[in-house]
């Protein structure tokens, strides 16, 4: 399954896309502001998971070096 997100400026454009999707037998819906925010936060969290983790001891060593300067 694939997902397409389309941002529109007005309700008439949104209705046009929704009607087209329904005629083509696709599932389509309008997201609330809260759903858009949750989707963006989830995307950021997933991106963060891909970053390498820094071991706690290494982080503490870095902080100690900074503090001693």
N, C-alpha and C positions, 0 to 999 in steps of 0.2 A: 504494500500500500504506500502511496506517495501523498504528500501534503503540499498544497499550494496556498500561500498567504498573499492576498491582494489587498492593498491599502487604497481606499477610495476617499474622495473629498466630500461626497454628499450621499444622501440616502437613495437618490434615484439611480446613481451608478451602482450602489450596492445591490439594489433590487434587480437591476439588469443582469448582473453577474449571477445572483442567486437563481433567477428565472432560467438563465441559460444552463446553469449546472443541473437544475431539476429536469429540464427538457432532455438533457443528455444522460439522465439517470445516475448522476453523481450526488453524493451527500455533500451538502453545503450548509453553512450556518454563519451567523454574525457573532463574533466574540465580544464579550463585555470588556470594559477597561480592566477589570480585575483579572479576567482570564488572560488578557494580553500581557499584563504585568507578571503573572505567575509563569507564563510561557517564557518570557525574557529572563526571569530569575533562574528557571530551570536550565535554560541554555547556558547561562553564565556559570552555573554550578557544574554542568557537564564539561565545559571548557576547562574549568579549574581542576577537575579530576585528571585531566591529561597532563598537567604540569608535574614535573618530578618533585618528590617530597624531599625536604631537607631534614635530616635526622636532628632530633632535639639537641643532642650533645654538640653537634656542629653549630647550631644556632646559638647555643649558650657560649661556645668558644668565641664566636664572632662578636657577641655582645660584650664579653669580658675584654676583648681587645679594644673595642671602642671605648669602654668605660675607663680603661687604664691610660688612655691618651690624654 
